[in-house]
Amino acid sequence: MMRRVFALLLLVPLTGCAVAAVGAAAGATYVWINGEVKATLPAALPKVEKASKRALKNLELTAIGSTADKLEGTVTGMMADGTRVRIKLKAVDFHSTEVRIRVGTVGDRTVSEQVLRHIRRELGISPA
């Protein structure tokens, strides 16, 4: 795990885009890149989709919609100020799902991280 974080940190000076590797505990690593928080969670896509919907509900966001199959999906909500929150899901394998969270047009790292923490809590995964 530490090698993966270290490798990501080595890439920061080589890229022209904003990249930040965060977290080092097992399963807690996520990346902030191009206005999105990206993480891989140890749960099947249908379970992550349900957890994402519950997380948005717990944050009192207005549900806009959800579309998903067992390979990919999107859960969308709206904050009180009208800012859109989009959670894109992609199955990595039967037991893990890549999650990308974008808040607004250019991204809001703090809110995206908060959404990820709520999804993790809904899945019963320890905090990052």
Secondary structure, 3 states (H helix, E strand, C coil): CHHHHHHHHHHHHHCCCCEEEECCCCCCCEEEECCEEEEEECCCHHHHHHHHHHHHHHCCCEEEEEEECCCEEEEEEECCCCCEEEEEEEEEECCEEEEEEEECCCCCHHHHHHHHHHHHHHCCCCCC
